[in-house]
Amino acid sequence: MVAETFTTAWRNLQRVPTEPLPWLLGVARNVILHQRRAHARRDALAQRLGEEASRISPNTEPVDHDVLRALAGLAEPDREILMLVCWDGRSVKEAARIMGTTHTAARARLHRARRRLADAMARPVGSAPAKERV
């Protein structure tokens, strides 16, 4: 508030009276009122947007926590290829380009990642993964 008051005074230096205190207090009052109106408008907009978003697209799809748990238990390269292809809808060729590998290597990695995800889904919660050959 103080910075904005003195910025206004600096911009309107020719209008500042010889006794500046009352004028500065008036500017400060206007700055406070302007900030209050801006906050009220922003809060009202956020509330309207929240209501509109919940009305337009309610989250009706259930979250499969088993899939999320299994996915979180995979190694980073496996998660990456699965997310690119299965979640983002990229082709294997696009995923290979993103990951900096060949199409053949990405296809093999996707196959192994899908198998590991299926194995993780089949395991009971809290059990250790079986040792896998690469």
N, C-alpha and C positions, 0 to 999 in steps of 0.2 A: 504494500500500500504506500509506504513512504517513497519507495523508488519511483513508482508511477506518478505520485504527486509531484515530485521534483522533476521528473521527465516532462510532465505537462508544463510546469513552471519554466523549464528551460526552452521548450518549444514556443512558449508564449511570453518570452522575456520582455517584449515591448509592452505587453498588457499588464505586467505585474506593477501594482501601485507602490508608492513610496513606503507605505506601511504594509508589508507583505503578509503578516501573520493572519489577519482575518481572511484574506484572499486564499492563502494556502490551506487554511482550515476548511474553507468552502470547497476547494478542489479535492481535498482529502475526503470530505463527506460525499462528494459525487463519485469518487473512485470506489468508496465502500458500497454505495448504493448500486453502482454498475456491477461490481463483483457479486453482490447478493442476487441481483436479477440474473446474471449469467449462470450462477450456481443453480438457481431455481429452474431456469430453462434447461440446463444440462440434466438435472435430476428428473425433470418431467419427461424429457426425451428418452432417457435411459429406461424409465418405467414404461413408457409407451412401446419402445422397441422390445422390451422383455415380454410384455403382454402380447404383442404382435407375433413375436417368434414362437411363443408357446401356443398361440392359436393356430398359426400356419403349419408348423411342423412339430407336433408333439413327439417326443421320443417313445415310440411304441414298440420298437424292436427290442426284444430282450437281449441282454448281454450274456453270452455264454462264457462263464468264468472258467470253465474247464479248458476251453480253447485258449483263453488268455494266459492261464497258468502254464499250459503246455508250451505255448509260444515263448513265454518269458524264460522257460527252462532251456531253450535251444541256444546254441552258440550264435554269436553275432552274424557270421556269414549266412547261416541257415535262415535266421530271422530276416536278414536283408533281402535275400532272393525271394522268400515267401511273401514279404510285404510288397515288394516291387511288382511281382507277377499277380499274386492273388488278391492283394488289398488295393493297390493302385491301378490294377488293370493293365500293366505294361506287358508287352510281348517279351518273350525270352530274349529276342534279339536286342530290344531296347534295354532290358535289364542288364544284358552282357555289356552293352556300351556304357551304361551308367556305372557298372561295377569295374570296368576296365579289364574285361576278360573276353574270351572268345565265346561265340554262340554255343559251341559244343560243350565247353566247360560249364557254362551257365546252365545248359539243359541237364547235364549230369548233376550239378550242384542242386538244382531244383528237385530232381528226382530223389536224391538222398535226403534233402530237407523235408520233403513231403513224407517220406518213409519215417524219418525221425519224429516228425510231428505226430504221425499216426501212432507210433510206438509210445510216445509221451502221453497221448490221449488215453491209451489202453492201460497205462500204469496207474495203480492206486495213488491217491494224493499222499505225498511224503516219502514215497519209495524212491530209491536211487536208480538212475538209468543204468541199463546193462552196458557193458563195455562193447564198443563197436569197432569193427575193422574199417579202415579207410581205404 
